[in-house]
Amino acid sequence: MAKRVGSTRRKTRKKLTKEKRDSGKLSLTKYFARFNPEEKVVLNAEPSVQKGCYHIRFHGKVGVIKGRQGRCYKVSIKDGSKQKTLIVSPVHLMKVK
């Protein structure tokens, strides 16, 4: 069997880069964003913050907030035919409009 080289952030150069106009300090409203249970959110990784980020394979998926765990939120997503629960910081979440 071949050994997998690298970690969870490999091959993510394009996904984890910001546009030039979006770079700079993050606003505090992203850190203190509030989400209610059963609210739909999009997993959108913030490249300048590594803490509380999910595995990059879930980037762009839509999930449902199930509750809180510390500062983070439990987000339930569907991965193929399975339901998975991710623990994600509010910096990496966006409300679905």
C-alpha positions, 0 to 999 in steps of 0.5 A: 500500500502506498503511504499518503504524503502530507497533511490535511491542508495539502493541495489547498493553495487555490481554496485557501487564498483570499483575493487581494481586496479581501486581505487584511484584518478580519472584522470582529463581527465574524468572530462574534457571529450568532447562529440559531439551531436549525439555521442553514449555513455554508462552510466557507473557510477563512484562510487567515484563521486556522483554529476551529476549521473543518477538513477542507474536503467539506469546503462550500457544503451547506449544513444545519446548525445543531448546537454549540460546543464552547465557542464553536458550533456543531454543524450537521452535513450530508457527506455522500449518504452519511450524516456527519457532525463537524465542530466549526468556529463561527469565523468559517460559517456564513448564513444562507440567504 
